[in-house]
Amino acid sequence: MYKIRIIGAGLAGSEAAIYLAKKGYNVDLIEMRPKYTTKAHTTSLPAELVCSNSLGSADILNASGLLKKEAEILGSALFEIANATSIPSGNSLSVDRFGFSNEVEKTIKNYKNINIIREKYEKIDDTTPTIIATGPLTSDELCNEIKAKFGQSNFHFFDAVAPIVEKKSINFDKAFYASRWDKGDADFINCPMDKSEYENFYNILINSQRAKLKDFEANYFEGCMPIEVMASRGKDTLRFGPMKPVGIFDKRIKTEFKKHQFWAIVQLRQDDKMANLYNLVGFQTNLLWSEQKKLIHSIPGLENANIVRYGVMHANTFINSPQILNKYLQTKKYKNIFFAGQLTGVEGYCESIATGLLAAINMDLYIKNKQMITLSNNTMLGALTDYITYSEHKKFQPINSNWGIINELSEESGKIKDKKYKNTLRSQRATEEIQKLKDNIKE
């Protein structure tokens, strides 16, 4: 049986390794941690979640939820583990951060045909079937090798991590549990602000000192924008973004139903299975730690919050996929080499898992000399793959799953104004196509 190399034991690499091991291949899973680490990772565990512990919406009528469903139909191991280690989070799929990674590690170790190699991979061997899934924190050595091998350069951008606080240090005389518009369980902790409290918070934020970044620090990905950068775009930007108060009500306050009760809201999401830790939603930041402490303590309810992890910034990398990859996630230049995960320019946990699975499926078909699969833009994974491999991009940037990249419904469906009904039809269309594809792969 063929030996396959998978470089990187993150979300994409772990998903690919498990899929190919199930197919009977001998898999060398090469991971540089803990021998070499990064500024964002804290463990040697596979599939470590270095940012939020939320894998996004679990609702199939949401773009992220549909992507999950598609991957589940195709046999994703990591989403099965995520569901088994999930913690309360309203309509989202959030996991016990370390419980999830530990279960992924157990699963990998249960396959005797997966050989974990703790080394830094620096030279690409194009004679061996290989999936490169080193993620947004790829080593400088491998980055340079990719540039030399594929003639690409300048593919850096920055990502940001949000702070985490201890629940027991939150002042619930001010904070309260609620979900927006009371949808799902009230799993989020909300810290409300009136106008003067928000203005005080805003003034602290925009005057806070940031950690020094490199020359390309301004090349942020819009989907993970540091809160201080958002704030610099206008005084009310945060109130219409991560601190939007609309639809959140403190039921302890007796008042008539209004559009909103508060000027702004800071939401916190459960981060561990025991519900001891909560992360500040949308608060990824590059402020100095001393400044973060002052800012967080200015939030009503968090005056004495015990901060167990401060926000940090770390360098992310992605390749120029439209020039390097075909729609199978295979490189155009070297047929044995595939890429997957955030290194391809997809952004997000679900996107990494899904592309890891797709690369593994196509690697299996490629080795067996069978027709590799492409998904149409009727599916979220197909649309995502099409986006990152579209050769006509003038300026390629990372992308999340979203309804804007998926095909519209046929003209026979008419111009549907009901968004929920429209997404229901699009979701049904996508899952039917994915199910049919899976059946064809089995054949």
C-alpha positions in Angstrom: 0.0 0.0 0.0 1.1 3.5 -0.8 2.8 5.7 1.9 1.3 9.2 2.1 2.9 12.1 3.8 0.7 14.7 5.6 2.5 17.8 6.7 0.9 19.4 9.8 -1.3 17.9 12.4 -3.8 20.8 12.6 -7.4 20.6 11.7 -7.0 19.9 8.0 -4.0 17.6 8.4 -5.7 15.5 11.2 -8.9 15.2 9.1 -6.9 14.1 6.1 -4.8 11.6 8.1 -7.8 9.9 9.6 -9.6 9.6 6.3 -6.6 8.1 4.5 -5.8 5.8 7.4 -9.3 4.4 7.2 -8.7 3.7 3.5 -5.7 1.5 4.6 -2.8 3.8 3.6 0.4 4.1 5.6 0.4 7.7 6.7 3.4 9.7 7.9 1.9 12.6 9.9 4.7 15.1 10.3 4.2 17.8 13.0 6.9 20.1 14.3 5.4 20.7 17.7 6.5 20.4 20.5 10.1 20.3 19.2 9.4 23.6 17.4 6.4 25.7 18.5 4.7 28.9 17.5 3.6 32.0 19.3 0.0 30.9 19.2 0.1 27.2 20.1 0.4 26.1 23.7 0.3 22.2 23.4 1.6 19.5 21.2 -1.9 18.2 20.6 -3.2 17.7 17.1 -6.1 20.0 15.9 -5.3 22.5 18.6 -7.8 25.4 18.5 -5.6 28.5 18.9 -8.3 31.2 18.6 -12.0 30.8 19.5 -13.4 27.4 20.6 -16.5 27.9 18.4 -16.8 26.1 15.1 -19.6 28.5 14.1 -23.3 28.0 13.6 -24.7 24.5 13.7 -27.8 25.6 11.8 -27.8 24.2 8.2 -29.5 27.5 7.1 -26.3 29.3 8.0 -23.3 29.1 5.6 -21.0 27.6 8.2 -23.7 25.2 9.3 -24.2 24.0 5.7 -20.4 23.4 5.3 -20.4 21.3 8.4 -23.3 19.2 7.1 -21.6 18.7 3.8 -18.4 17.5 5.5 -20.4 15.2 7.8 -22.1 13.6 4.8 -18.7 13.0 3.2 -17.5 11.3 6.4 -15.7 13.9 8.5 -14.1 12.4 11.6 -13.4 15.8 13.2 -17.0 17.0 13.1 -18.0 13.7 14.7 -15.5 14.4 17.5 -16.6 18.0 17.7 -20.2 17.0 18.3 -19.1 14.5 20.9 -17.1 17.1 22.8 -19.5 20.0 22.3 -20.5 22.4 25.1 -23.5 24.7 25.4 -23.3 27.6 22.9 -26.8 28.5 21.7 -27.1 27.7 18.0 -23.3 27.4 17.6 -21.1 24.3 17.7 -18.6 25.1 20.4 -16.3 22.5 21.9 -14.3 21.9 25.0 -11.0 23.2 23.6 -8.7 20.6 25.1 -11.3 17.8 25.2 -11.7 18.1 21.5 -7.9 18.0 20.7 -7.4 15.1 23.1 -10.1 13.1 21.4 -8.5 13.8 18.0 -5.2 12.6 19.3 -6.8 9.4 20.7 -8.4 8.7 17.3 -5.1 9.2 15.4 -3.2 6.9 17.8 -5.8 4.2 17.4 -4.7 3.8 13.8 -1.5 1.7 13.7 -0.9 2.8 10.1 -0.5 6.5 11.2 3.1 7.2 12.1 3.5 10.6 13.9 6.8 12.2 13.2 7.8 15.2 15.4 10.1 17.1 13.0 10.1 20.3 11.0 9.4 19.6 7.3 11.6 21.9 5.2 12.1 20.3 1.8 9.1 19.2 -0.4 9.6 15.8 -1.9 7.4 15.8 -5.0 8.0 12.0 -5.7 5.8 11.0 -2.7 2.1 11.7 -2.4 1.9 14.6 0.0 -0.8 16.8 1.5 0.7 20.1 2.9 -1.6 21.4 5.7 0.7 23.4 7.9 -1.9 26.1 8.4 -1.5 29.8 9.1 1.6 29.4 11.2 3.8 27.6 8.6 7.5 27.7 9.5 9.7 30.2 7.7 11.7 27.3 6.2 8.7 25.7 4.6 7.4 29.1 3.4 10.7 29.7 1.7 10.6 26.2 0.2 7.0 26.8 -1.2 8.1 30.1 -2.6 11.1 28.5 -4.3 9.1 25.5 -5.5 6.2 27.5 -6.9 7.6 30.9 -7.6 5.3 32.7 -5.2 6.0 35.4 -2.6 4.3 37.9 -0.3 1.6 35.7 1.1 1.6 36.9 4.7 -1.2 38.3 6.7 -1.9 38.6 10.5 -4.5 36.9 12.6 -5.6 37.9 16.2 -6.6 36.0 19.3 -9.2 37.2 21.8 -8.7 37.3 25.6 -10.3 34.7 28.0 -11.5 35.4 31.6 -12.6 33.3 34.5 -16.4 33.1 35.0 -16.2 33.3 38.7 -14.5 36.7 38.5 -17.5 38.2 36.5 -19.8 40.5 38.3 -23.3 39.2 37.7 -24.9 42.1 39.4 -24.2 43.8 36.0 -23.7 40.9 33.6 -26.5 38.5 32.6 -27.1 35.5 30.4 -29.0 35.9 27.2 -29.0 35.0 23.5 -29.9 37.5 20.7 -33.7 37.6 20.3 -33.9 34.7 22.8 -33.0 32.3 20.0 -31.7 29.0 21.4 -30.5 28.7 25.0 -29.2 31.7 26.8 -25.6 30.6 26.7 -23.8 33.9 26.3 -22.8 36.2 29.1 -23.6 39.8 28.3 -22.0 42.9 29.8 -24.1 45.9 28.9 -23.0 49.5 28.6 -24.8 52.8 28.5 -23.6 55.7 26.4 -21.1 57.1 28.9 -19.7 53.7 29.7 -19.2 53.0 26.0 -17.5 56.3 25.4 -15.1 55.7 28.3 -14.3 52.2 26.9 -13.9 53.6 23.4 -11.5 56.3 24.5 -9.4 53.8 26.4 -9.3 51.5 23.4 -8.3 54.1 20.7 -5.6 55.5 23.0 -4.1 52.2 24.0 -0.6 51.2 22.9 -0.3 48.2 20.6 2.4 45.6 20.3 4.9 46.3 17.6 4.3 44.4 14.3 6.3 43.9 11.2 6.0 46.0 8.0 3.0 44.1 6.7 0.9 44.6 9.9 -1.8 46.4 8.1 -2.6 43.5 5.9 -5.4 42.1 8.1 -8.1 39.7 7.1 -11.5 41.4 7.3 -13.1 38.4 9.0 -10.7 38.5 12.0 -10.1 42.2 12.5 -8.4 43.4 15.7 -10.9 45.3 17.8 -8.6 48.4 17.9 -8.5 48.4 14.1 -12.3 48.2 13.9 -12.6 51.0 16.4 -10.3 53.3 14.4 -12.8 53.2 11.5 -15.4 55.2 13.5 -16.8 55.7 17.0 -19.9 53.6 16.4 -18.3 50.8 14.3 -18.1 48.5 17.3 -21.8 49.2 18.2 -22.7 47.9 14.7 -20.3 45.0 14.9 -19.2 42.8 17.8 -20.8 45.1 20.4 -24.2 45.3 18.7 -26.9 45.6 21.4 -29.9 44.8 19.2 -32.0 41.9 20.3 -30.3 41.3 23.7 -32.5 42.0 26.8 -31.9 41.8 30.5 -35.1 40.2 31.8 -34.3 41.6 35.3 -35.1 45.0 33.9 -38.8 45.7 33.7 -39.4 47.8 30.7 -41.5 47.9 27.5 -40.2 45.9 24.5 -37.9 48.2 22.5 -35.4 47.8 19.8 -32.7 47.6 22.4 -32.2 48.4 26.1 -28.5 49.2 25.9 -26.0 51.4 24.0 -23.6 48.5 23.5 -23.0 45.0 24.7 -19.9 42.9 25.2 -20.6 39.2 24.8 -18.6 36.3 26.3 -18.7 32.7 25.0 -18.1 29.5 27.0 -14.6 28.3 26.3 -14.2 25.0 28.2 -16.4 22.0 29.1 -16.6 22.9 32.8 -17.8 26.5 31.9 -15.0 28.0 34.0 -13.6 30.1 31.2 -15.2 32.6 28.8 -13.7 34.3 25.8 -14.7 37.9 24.7 -16.5 37.5 21.4 -15.0 39.7 18.6 -12.2 41.0 20.9 -9.2 39.7 19.0 -6.5 42.3 19.7 -2.9 43.3 19.4 -2.9 45.7 22.4 -0.1 45.4 25.0 -1.2 43.1 27.8 -1.2 46.0 30.4 -3.5 48.0 28.0 -5.7 45.0 27.6 -6.1 44.6 31.3 -7.1 48.3 31.7 -9.6 48.0 28.8 -11.2 44.8 30.0 -11.6 46.1 33.5 -13.4 49.2 32.1 -16.2 46.9 30.9 -19.2 46.8 33.3 -19.3 43.3 34.9 -15.6 42.7 34.2 -14.2 45.3 36.7 -12.3 42.5 38.6 -12.1 39.9 35.9 -9.3 37.4 36.2 -7.7 37.3 32.7 -6.3 33.8 32.0 -5.3 34.5 28.4 -4.5 37.8 26.8 -5.1 38.5 23.2 -2.1 38.1 20.8 -1.3 38.6 17.2 0.6 36.0 15.1 1.8 35.8 11.5 -0.4 33.8 9.2 0.5 32.6 5.7 -1.4 31.5 2.7 -0.4 30.5 -0.8 -1.6 32.1 -4.0 -3.9 29.2 -4.6 -5.5 30.4 -7.9 -2.0 30.1 -9.5 -0.8 27.0 -7.7 -3.9 24.7 -7.2 -6.5 23.1 -9.4 -10.0 22.4 -8.2 -9.0 19.1 -6.7 -6.6 21.0 -4.3 -3.8 19.4 -6.2 -0.9 21.5 -7.4 -0.8 22.2 -11.1 3.0 21.7 -11.2 3.5 18.6 -9.1 0.7 16.0 -9.3 1.8 14.3 -6.1 1.4 17.4 -4.0 -1.9 18.7 -2.6 -2.6 21.5 -0.2 -5.4 21.9 2.4 -6.5 24.1 5.2 -5.9 27.8 5.9 -2.6 27.7 3.9 -4.8 27.5 0.8 -6.6 30.8 1.7 -9.7 29.5 3.3 -10.3 31.1 6.7 -11.9 29.3 9.6 -12.0 26.0 11.5 -14.8 24.5 9.5 -13.2 25.5 6.2 -9.9 23.9 7.3 -11.6 20.6 8.2 -13.6 20.5 5.0 -10.7 21.2 2.7 -8.6 18.6 4.6 -11.3 16.1 3.9 -11.6 17.0 0.2 -7.9 16.9 -0.3 -7.8 13.4 1.3 -10.7 12.1 -0.8 -9.0 13.3 -4.0 -5.6 12.0 -2.9 -7.2 8.5 -2.5 -8.8 8.7 -5.9 -5.7 10.0 -7.6 -3.6 7.1 -6.2 -6.2 4.7 -7.4 -6.1 6.3 -10.8 -9.8 7.2 -10.6 -11.5 10.4 -11.5 -11.0 13.0 -8.7 -14.1 14.9 -7.6 -15.1 18.5 -8.0 -18.1 20.0 -6.3 -20.4 22.5 -8.0 -21.0 25.9 -6.7 -24.4 24.7 -5.5 -22.5 23.3 -2.5 -20.7 25.4 0.1 -17.5 23.3 -0.2 -17.6 23.5 -4.0 -18.1 27.2 -4.0 -15.3 27.7 -1.4 -12.9 25.5 -3.5 -13.9 27.3 -6.7 -13.2 30.7 -5.0 -9.7 29.8 -3.9 -8.8 28.3 -7.2 -10.3 30.9 -9.5 -7.4 31.9 -11.7 -8.8 35.4 -12.6 -8.5 36.9 -9.1 -6.9 40.3 -9.3 -6.0 40.3 -5.6 -6.5 37.0 -3.9 -7.4 37.2 -0.2 -8.6 34.6 2.4 -12.3 33.7 2.4 -14.9 32.2 4.8 -17.9 30.1 3.8 -20.7 32.5 3.0 -23.9 32.6 0.9 -22.3 35.2 -1.5 -20.1 32.6 -3.2 -22.8 29.9 -3.7 -25.0 29.6 -6.9 -28.3 31.3 -6.8 -31.5 29.2 -7.2 -32.8 28.5 -10.7 -35.0 31.0 -12.4 -37.9 28.6 -11.9 -37.8 29.3 -8.2 -38.5 33.0 -8.9 -37.1 35.8 -6.9 -37.6 34.5 -3.4 -37.6 37.3 -0.8 -37.9 35.1 2.3 -34.3 34.6 3.3 -35.0 31.6 5.5 -37.0 29.8 2.8 -34.3 30.7 0.2 -31.6 29.2 2.4 -33.7 26.1 3.0 -33.9 25.4 -0.7 -30.2 26.1 -1.2 -29.3 23.8 1.7 -31.5 21.0 0.4 -30.0 21.4 -3.1 -26.4 21.2 -1.6 -27.0 18.2 0.7 -28.7 16.2 -2.1 -25.7 16.9 -4.4 -23.2 15.9 -1.7 -25.1 12.7 -0.8 -25.2 11.7 -4.5 -21.5 12.4 -4.8 -20.7 10.3 -1.7 -22.7 7.4 -3.2 -20.8 7.7 -6.5 -17.4 7.6 -4.6 -18.5 4.4 -2.9 -19.2 2.8 -6.3 
